[in-house]
Amino acid sequence: MADNLTPAQRSYTMSRVRSTDTTPELVVRRLSYALGYRHRLHRRDLPGTPDLVYPCRRKAIFVHGCFWHGHGCSRDRTPASNRTYWNAKRRRNKERDRRNQARLRALGWKVLLIWECELRNRERLRKRIISFLGEKPACGSAIYHRAIW
Ligand SMILES: [Zn+2]
């Protein structure tokens, strides 16, 4: 994809990749871990390679950057130049996301989408994760073992 980009576009792309695709996922991973849930990362055998996977619960979480995945919130602003390029790209991402989530659900998985902008309210995010995964950490999680001690 990089071949037909100007240097400015490329550096813009790279900055978005760093700020939207890496950090938010780390935040969610740390939170999930701190809550006592044990996840696997990026299971490639599942549609869309979910960011966090909880195999024994058959649940998966995607952490989406608002720009790349076209959230439509205030963080999701198309750069002034090459709007057509970015919009087409993001439309493709959105379509792919929808397809992958539908496939995952068809395989019996439950899916939670977390948007980058939702990380601003950590308390609400914490509650969303707990209500999605269930109150009690299960499947031999660390909290379960700690409770025994
Ligand atoms: Zn957003």
Residues whose N, C-alpha, C, O or C-beta is under 5 A from the ligand:
A	BS01	ZN	C66 H71 C73 R75 W115 C117
